[in-house]
Amino acid sequence: MDLEEIRNEVKKAVEKARETCPLVPSITNTVTINLVANAQLASGGSAAMVYLPDEGEGIGAICQAFYINMGTLLPVYAETLPRTARALQAHHKPWVLDPVGIGLGGLRTVLLKEFRETTPTIVRGNASEIIGLANLWGLDAGIKKEGGRGVDSVDTVDSAIPAAKSLASFIHGAVAVSGEKDIVTDGNRVIRSFGGSILFTKVTGSGCSLGGVTAVYAAVSEPLIGALTAVNMYNAAGKRAAEKAKGPGTFEKYFLDEMYTISAEDVAGNPMEMVEE
């Protein structure tokens, strides 16, 4: 597909999510649950938060897509996450992994290693997390390291392109790398999306909620388009919200409004370029 065809598919994804309201549960960072759910609702999805193993296993069989975020792990997640991932795999449900805090703690490392066998459809993270996950899974990451500084990235988006391509090829899906200029890849094509705002870095849950919205679009489109639609939505709506906001508090409010009201055409028309194909 060329960029024009990709834009048309992004437009369709925005419209289909709003028309069908896919059920997209999440196991996510306890600090960011509210924004994740609200962003999913604003993009047209139906949100649900999961904690218990039997709940993850059960809803994994009936949902349209799922989101797993590794932030603020709870002890029960040692059972919940593997059981949920296995259910999603068994029922052929798309799901999004955000490897927040990779390299921190033994449980996080064990769970992320296990996901190599129940592969996600899309991986979304900052540059350091993407490089860290590729290394953890024994893939060609271009850089040898385990992760970033907690939840922050210490690497550039461009430096993570080899790792992102390796991960995308391995999972037969897509990888989105967040930063000043985001990239999305399916292992062959690499697309850069522009826009957004520095205010995203001042609102807890911006990245986590992007993962949740990525799962909404993964429910209604193929992986590359799902990931790119979410990134374009955030860049377009974020730029508009920043023009109205006085600071982080009003930015979050305006951002949700912009996500809810922005046209599918404007999301598809957000500036982007093909870096590699």
N, C-alpha and C positions, 0 to 999 in steps of 0.2 A: 504493500500500500504506500502511496505517496502521502504527503502531508495533507493534501486536500481530502483524500479518502479517509485519513485518520480523523480529521476534524469532523467529518460527517458521522463517523462512528461514535465520537465523543458526544456529539449532539444527541444521537439516538440513546446513548447510555443515560444522559441526564433526564431525558424525557421518559424513558422506560422506568427508571427508579421512581419518578414522581407519579407515574400512572399505576404502578403495580405495588408499591409500598412493601418491598421484600422484608421478611423477618431476618434480622441480622443480629444475633446475640453477641455479647462480648464477655471475655474474661480480661479485665483491664486494671490498670493502675488505680488503686483506691483514692489517690489524690485527684484523679482526673475523670472520675466516673460521670459527673454531671455534664461536663463539656462534651465528652464522647457521646453520651446519649442525645444531648441537644443537637449536636452537629449531625448525627445520623438522622434525627427527625427532620431537621431543616433541609437535608438533602433528599428527603423522600422515603427514607427507610423506616422500619419499625425496630425499636431498640429493646433489648432485654439484657440484664446483667446476671451472670452465672457465677456461682461459687462452688457448689457441691458436686462431687463426682457423678452421681446418678443424674443430676440435672444436666450437666454438660453432655453426658452420653445420650440422654433422652432427647434433648433439644437439638443435638447435633444431627439427629436422624430426620428432623422435620423442618429445620430452618432452610433458608435459601442460600445463606453464606454465614461465616463466623469470623470473629476477630479475637486473636489471642495476643495480649500485651504482657511482657515479662516483668513489668514494674511492680514494686511492692509485693513480692511473692508472700503468700500465706502458706503455712504448713500443709493445709488440706490440698493445695495445688499440686503437691507431689503425686497425688492420685488423680485429681481432677483433670489436669492438663493432658496426661497420656491417654486417659480414657476418652476424653473429648476428641483428641486428634485421631484416635483409632476409629471412633464412630464416624467422624467426618470423612475419613478415607474409605471406610466400608460403604458409606452411602453416597460417595462421589460428590461431596459438597465442597465448593470452593472455600478457602479460608486464608486469612491474612495473618502473618506473624510479624510482630514488632519486637526484635531482640533487645529491648531496653536493658542497659546495665550489663551487657555481656562481659564476662570476665570477673564479675563480682560474686563470690560465694559458690559453694559446692553444688547446692541444689539447682541454682540457675544453670550452671554448666551441664549438669547431668540431664536436665530437661531439654536444653537446647540440643545436646547431642542426640537425644532420642528422636527429636523432630526430623533428623536426617532420614529416618526410616518412614515417617508419616509426613511426607513433605508438604509444606504449605503451597498454595497456589500463587501467592504474592508475598514477598518480603518487603517491608518498608522500614527504613531507619536512617540515622545519620551516617556519615561516611565511615566513622570509626566502628560503628556497630555492624555495618555491612562487611567491612574488611575483617572484623573479628569473627563473624559467623562463617565466612568463607574459609578462614583458617581453621576454625574449630571443626568444620566438616571435611577438612583435608582437600580443599579445592584450591585452584590457582588464584590467589588474591592479589598478587603483585607486591604486597607488603606483608611482612611477617609480624603480626601482633595479635593480642587477644581481645582488645576492646578499647574504649575511650576513657575519658575522665568522668566516671559515673555515668550520667545520662547525657553528657556533653560530648561533642565531637572534637577531636584534636587533629583531624585530617580534612583535606579539601574534598569537595564532591568529585572533582576530576580524578583525584588520586584513587578514588574508590571505583572507577569505571571497570577496571579489570575484574575486581571482586564481584561487582554487580552482574557483569556478563557471565561469569563463572556460575554464580548462584542461579541466575535465571535459566541458564542452559540445563543445570542439574535438576531443577525442580520442574522444568518444562513449563515455566510460567513467566512471571515478570518480577522485576525488582525496582523499587523507587528509592532514590537517595535524596534526602532532604538537605538543603543548605541554602546559600545565597542564591544560587541558580540550580534548581532541581533537575535531576535527570531520571528518566525511566527507560528500562531496557528489557527486551525479551531474550537477550543473549546474542542477538544479531543486530537489530536496530537499537540505536541510542538516541533518545529525543530529549532535548533540553527545553524546559518550561520556565518562562520568566514572569516576574511580578511579585506579589506578596508584599510583606512589610517587615521591617525590623521589629515592629511591635509584637509579632508572633513570638519572639524570644522573651518577651516580658509577660506572657500569659501562660500559666501552667496548664499543660494539656494540649497545646497546639499540635504537637507531633502525634500524641496519643489519639486525639480526635481525628487527625488525618488518616490514621490507620483504620479507625472505625468507619469513616466515610469511604475509604478504599474498599472495604468489605461490602458496603452497600452497592457500589458499582461493580464489584466482582460478581455479585449475584445476578447481574443483568447483562454482562458483556464478557468477552474473552479477556484474559489477564492483562495484556498490554494496554488495552483500551480502558479497562477498569482502573488500573493504577494511574494512567495518564489523565483520565477524567477527574479523579480526585485531586491530583496535583494541580491541574488547570483550575478547578473550582476554587481551591485555596488561594492560588495566585491571583485570580481575577477578583474574587470576593474580598480577599485580604487587602488588595490595593485600593479598592473602593472604600472599604471600611476605614482605612488609614486616613483617607482624605476627609473624613467626617469626625474622627476621634480626637479627643483631647489627651488621651493617655491610654494605658492598658485596660482600665475598667470599661471605658466607653468603647474601646476598640472591640472587645469581646462581644459586647451588645450589638454593635453595628455589624460585626462580622456575621453573626448568626442571621441577622436580618437580610444581609446581602446574599448569603447562601440561599435563603428561602425565596428571595424575589428575583435573583439574577436569571436572565433568560438562558436557555440551552445554547442559543446561538452565541451569546457572549462568552460562555464557558469554552465552547469549541473554538472561538476566535481569539482566545488568549494567546499572546505572543509565544511562539515556540519554534524550534528549528531541529532539523535532523542532523545529529552530530556524526553518526556512523550508521551504515547499513550494509 
